[in-house]
């Protein structure tokens, strides 16, 4: 996990105040940084923290809807995973559902998945957080 110190910047006058969040280069230039310039994000204020999520485009949602899954119990350390049988370059984390990979239509880039081959054309795709929870490297 990367950590850095950002900054809240206020621009505009009294009636048009806009807040910007400065993200330092050690975070923004990392390969796992999920945002690109101009991406729209969803913000959620929860328990005194701001959660920033990428807003999924319609084409990405369509690609994800064509993936075929099946539940395969007790695959890794007793965890039930959603296993991808037929998919694409865009995936959901097998445990938490976070969007991974890239959209072949609009080229939106999401977090790079950690792929676990289960044989027979099946695979589990995990985000970095879930792979750490399972003790995988």
Backbone as numpy.savetxt, mean C-alpha at the origin, in Angstrom:
# Nx Ny Nz CAx CAy CAz Cx Cy Cz
11.60 -0.20 8.54 10.76 0.97 8.54 11.65 2.20 8.54
11.38 3.12 7.64 12.10 4.38 7.59 11.40 5.41 8.45
12.19 6.26 9.07 11.64 7.36 9.85 12.38 8.62 9.47
11.69 9.73 9.53 12.29 11.02 9.25 11.49 12.08 9.98
11.99 13.30 9.93 11.31 14.42 10.56 10.77 15.32 9.47
9.45 15.49 9.47 8.80 16.37 8.50 8.46 17.69 9.15
7.66 18.47 8.46 7.31 19.78 8.97 5.95 20.19 8.40
5.14 20.84 9.21 3.87 21.40 8.76 4.13 22.84 8.32
3.72 23.16 7.09 3.95 24.48 6.54 2.60 25.12 6.24
2.41 26.36 6.66 1.18 27.09 6.43 1.43 28.12 5.33
0.55 28.13 4.32 0.66 29.12 3.25 -0.68 29.82 3.10
-0.68 30.95 2.43 -1.91 31.69 2.18 -2.22 32.68 3.28
-3.27 33.47 3.04 -3.69 34.49 3.99 -4.72 33.95 4.96
-5.39 34.87 5.63 -6.38 34.48 6.64 -7.51 33.63 6.08
-8.02 34.01 4.89 -9.18 33.33 4.33 -8.81 32.10 3.50
-7.58 32.00 3.09 -7.20 30.88 2.21 -6.03 30.08 2.77
-6.07 29.83 4.05 -4.99 29.08 4.68 -4.93 27.66 4.14
-3.75 27.23 3.81 -3.52 25.88 3.34 -2.34 25.31 4.10
-2.51 24.09 4.57 -1.43 23.42 5.28 -0.78 22.41 4.35
0.52 22.35 4.35 1.28 21.39 3.56 2.16 20.60 4.53
2.38 19.34 4.22 3.27 18.51 5.02 4.54 18.29 4.23
5.67 18.73 4.77 6.96 18.52 4.14 7.44 17.11 4.51
7.78 16.34 3.50 8.31 14.98 3.71 9.78 15.00 3.31
10.68 14.64 4.20 12.11 14.74 3.90 12.53 13.75 2.80
13.60 14.08 2.08 14.06 13.25 0.95 14.36 11.80 1.31
14.87 11.53 2.51 15.19 10.15 2.87 13.95 9.27 2.88
12.78 9.87 3.03 11.52 9.14 2.96 10.96 9.19 1.54
10.85 10.39 0.99 10.21 10.58 -0.32 10.96 9.93 -1.48
12.26 9.77 -1.38 13.04 9.19 -2.47 13.26 7.68 -2.33
12.76 7.10 -1.26 12.89 5.66 -1.05 11.98 4.92 -2.04
12.43 3.76 -2.53 11.66 2.97 -3.50 10.29 2.55 -2.98
10.15 2.41 -1.68 8.87 1.97 -1.13 7.89 3.12 -0.88
8.31 4.36 -1.14 7.41 5.51 -0.96 6.27 5.39 -1.97
5.02 5.32 -1.50 3.91 4.96 -2.39 3.29 6.09 -3.20
3.76 7.33 -3.05 3.09 8.45 -3.70 3.95 9.06 -4.79
3.27 9.66 -5.77 3.95 10.43 -6.81 3.36 11.83 -6.81
4.08 12.75 -7.40 3.62 14.13 -7.47 2.23 14.19 -8.11
1.33 14.88 -7.47 -0.02 15.04 -8.00 -1.01 13.98 -7.57
-0.55 12.92 -6.89 -1.48 11.89 -6.41 -2.46 12.51 -5.42
-3.71 12.08 -5.51 -4.71 12.48 -4.52 -4.65 11.49 -3.38
-4.78 12.02 -2.17 -4.70 11.16 -0.99 -5.92 11.39 -0.10
-6.23 10.37 0.66 -7.30 10.44 1.65 -6.64 10.65 3.00
-7.15 11.59 3.77 -6.59 11.88 5.08 -7.61 11.50 6.15
-7.12 10.86 7.20 -7.98 10.48 8.31 -7.32 10.91 9.60
-8.04 11.63 10.43 -7.54 12.03 11.73 -8.10 11.04 12.74
-7.20 10.29 13.38 -7.62 9.22 14.29 -6.69 9.19 15.50
-7.27 9.34 16.68 -6.50 9.29 17.93 -5.29 10.22 17.91
-5.47 11.42 17.38 -4.39 12.40 17.37 -3.32 12.17 16.31
-3.54 11.23 15.39 -2.59 10.96 14.32 -3.28 11.17 12.98
-2.51 11.57 11.98 -3.04 11.71 10.63 -2.61 10.48 9.83
-3.59 9.80 9.26 -3.32 8.64 8.42 -3.51 9.08 6.97
-2.50 8.85 6.14 -2.54 9.26 4.73 -2.61 8.00 3.88
-3.64 7.92 3.02 -3.80 6.77 2.13 -3.94 7.25 0.70
-3.38 6.48 -0.19 -3.53 6.76 -1.61 -4.97 6.45 -2.02
-5.57 7.32 -2.81 -6.91 7.06 -3.31 -6.78 6.21 -4.56
-7.45 5.07 -4.54 -7.36 4.15 -5.65 -8.19 4.66 -6.83
-7.58 4.63 -8.01 -8.27 5.05 -9.22 -9.22 3.96 -9.68
-10.21 4.34 -10.49 -11.20 3.38 -10.98 -10.57 2.23 -11.75
-9.54 2.52 -12.56 -8.91 1.45 -13.33 -8.21 0.45 -12.41
-7.63 0.93 -11.32 -6.98 0.04 -10.35 -8.02 -0.86 -9.69
-9.17 -0.26 -9.34 -10.26 -1.01 -8.72 -10.75 -2.11 -9.67
-10.81 -1.78 -10.97 -11.26 -2.75 -11.97 -10.27 -3.91 -12.10
-8.97 -3.60 -12.12 -7.94 -4.64 -12.21 -8.04 -5.57 -11.00
-8.19 -4.99 -9.81 -8.28 -5.81 -8.59 -9.51 -6.70 -8.60
-10.60 -6.24 -9.19 -11.83 -7.03 -9.20 -11.71 -8.30 -10.05
-10.71 -8.35 -10.94 -10.54 -9.52 -11.81 -9.62 -10.59 -11.22
-9.07 -10.33 -10.05 -8.17 -11.30 -9.41 -9.00 -12.41 -8.77
-8.54 -13.64 -8.93 -9.21 -14.79 -8.34 -8.47 -15.19 -7.07
-9.21 -15.29 -5.96 -8.63 -15.67 -4.68 -9.29 -16.93 -4.15
-8.62 -17.55 -3.20 -9.26 -18.57 -2.38 -8.59 -18.54 -1.02
-9.31 -18.91 0.00 -8.74 -18.96 1.35 -7.97 -20.26 1.50
-6.79 -20.17 2.05 -5.97 -21.35 2.29 -5.56 -21.29 3.76
-6.20 -22.08 4.60 -5.94 -21.97 6.04 -4.54 -22.44 6.45
-4.03 -21.80 7.48 -2.76 -22.18 8.12 -1.61 -22.33 7.15
-1.42 -21.32 6.31 -0.31 -21.35 5.36 0.99 -20.96 6.04
0.98 -19.87 6.77 2.19 -19.39 7.42 1.88 -19.13 8.89
2.56 -19.86 9.76 2.44 -19.67 11.20 0.99 -19.62 11.67
0.17 -20.50 11.12 -1.21 -20.60 11.55 -2.12 -19.46 11.10
-1.62 -18.57 10.23 -2.43 -17.45 9.76 -3.18 -17.84 8.49
-4.46 -17.53 8.44 -5.26 -17.79 7.26 -4.98 -16.68 6.24
-4.53 -17.06 5.08 -4.18 -16.08 4.05 -5.16 -16.12 2.90
-5.36 -14.97 2.28 -6.11 -14.90 1.05 -5.09 -15.15 -0.06
-5.22 -16.27 -0.76 -4.21 -16.71 -1.72 -4.67 -16.37 -3.13
-3.77 -15.77 -3.90 -4.07 -15.37 -5.26 -3.84 -16.55 -6.20
-4.88 -16.96 -6.90 -4.79 -18.08 -7.83 -4.52 -17.56 -9.22
-5.22 -16.51 -9.61 -5.04 -15.90 -10.93 -5.06 -14.41 -10.69
-4.02 -13.71 -11.09 -3.96 -12.29 -10.79 -3.32 -11.47 -11.87
-2.70 -10.38 -11.45 -2.06 -9.46 -12.38 -0.87 -8.81 -11.69
-0.52 -7.62 -12.10 0.59 -6.90 -11.48 0.13 -6.05 -10.29
-1.16 -6.04 -10.04 -1.72 -5.32 -8.90 -2.29 -6.36 -7.95
-2.00 -6.23 -6.66 -2.37 -7.26 -5.68 -2.91 -6.62 -4.42
-3.51 -7.44 -3.57 -3.88 -7.03 -2.22 -3.03 -7.85 -1.26
-2.62 -7.23 -0.14 -1.90 -7.98 0.88 -2.79 -9.12 1.36
-2.23 -10.32 1.43 -2.99 -11.51 1.80 -3.53 -11.47 3.22
-2.96 -10.60 4.06 -3.44 -10.49 5.44 -4.27 -9.24 5.70
-3.75 -8.07 5.33 -4.44 -6.83 5.71 -5.21 -6.17 4.57
-4.99 -6.59 3.32 -5.73 -6.03 2.19 -5.15 -4.77 1.59
-3.98 -4.31 2.06 -3.34 -3.12 1.50 -3.03 -3.36 0.01
-3.15 -2.33 -0.82 -2.91 -2.45 -2.25 -1.41 -2.48 -2.51
-0.98 -3.42 -3.35 0.44 -3.63 -3.65 0.66 -3.72 -5.15
1.87 -3.43 -5.60 2.23 -3.57 -7.01 1.97 -2.30 -7.80
1.66 -2.46 -9.10 1.36 -1.29 -9.93 0.22 -1.62 -10.88
-0.49 -0.58 -11.27 -1.63 -0.74 -12.17 -1.12 -0.75 -13.61
-1.44 -1.78 -14.39 -0.97 -1.83 -15.78 -1.66 -0.80 -16.68
-2.74 -0.20 -16.22 -3.47 0.77 -17.04 -2.95 2.18 -16.82
-2.97 2.65 -15.57 -2.56 4.04 -15.30 -1.14 4.14 -14.74
-0.53 3.00 -14.47 0.85 2.93 -13.94 0.98 3.51 -12.54
-0.13 3.56 -11.79 -0.03 3.99 -10.39 0.82 2.98 -9.65
1.76 3.48 -8.85 2.68 2.61 -8.13 2.28 2.56 -6.67
2.12 1.35 -6.18 1.81 1.12 -4.77 3.01 0.42 -4.14
2.93 0.08 -2.89 4.04 -0.59 -2.20 4.42 -1.89 -2.92
5.71 -2.16 -2.99 6.20 -3.39 -3.63 5.84 -4.59 -2.76
5.19 -5.61 -3.35 4.78 -6.76 -2.54 5.93 -7.72 -2.25
5.82 -8.43 -1.16 6.71 -9.55 -0.86 5.93 -10.79 -1.28
6.48 -11.52 -2.25 5.76 -12.64 -2.85 6.20 -13.95 -2.22
5.21 -14.72 -1.79 5.49 -16.04 -1.23 4.84 -17.06 -2.15
5.67 -17.83 -2.84 5.14 -18.84 -3.75 4.68 -20.05 -2.94
3.45 -20.49 -3.22 2.87 -21.61 -2.50 2.76 -22.85 -3.38
3.30 -22.78 -4.59 3.24 -23.91 -5.52 1.91 -23.98 -6.23
1.88 -24.67 -7.35 0.65 -24.85 -8.10 0.09 -23.56 -8.67
0.95 -22.58 -8.91 0.49 -21.30 -9.46 -0.13 -20.37 -8.43
-0.12 -20.76 -7.17 -0.69 -19.93 -6.12 0.41 -19.12 -5.43
0.05 -17.93 -4.99 1.01 -17.09 -4.29 0.28 -16.25 -3.25
1.02 -15.90 -2.21 0.53 -14.95 -1.21 1.37 -13.69 -1.39
0.73 -12.54 -1.35 1.41 -11.26 -1.50 1.25 -10.52 -0.19
2.37 -10.13 0.40 2.34 -9.47 1.70 2.97 -8.10 1.63
2.43 -7.16 2.42 3.08 -5.87 2.58 4.24 -6.06 3.58
5.09 -5.08 3.66 6.25 -5.19 4.55 5.85 -5.34 6.02
4.81 -4.60 6.43 4.37 -4.68 7.83 3.90 -6.09 8.19
3.08 -6.70 7.33 2.55 -8.05 7.61 3.66 -9.10 7.55
4.62 -8.93 6.63 5.71 -9.91 6.57 6.55 -9.85 7.85
6.73 -8.64 8.40 7.45 -8.51 9.67 6.67 -9.16 10.80
5.34 -8.98 10.81 4.51 -9.59 11.85 4.62 -11.10 11.84
4.81 -11.66 10.63 4.94 -13.11 10.50 6.37 -13.58 10.71
7.30 -12.64 10.90 8.70 -13.00 11.12 9.44 -13.36 9.85
8.95 -12.91 8.69 9.61 -13.20 7.41 10.54 -12.05 7.05
11.55 -12.37 6.24 12.49 -11.33 5.81 12.30 -11.02 4.36
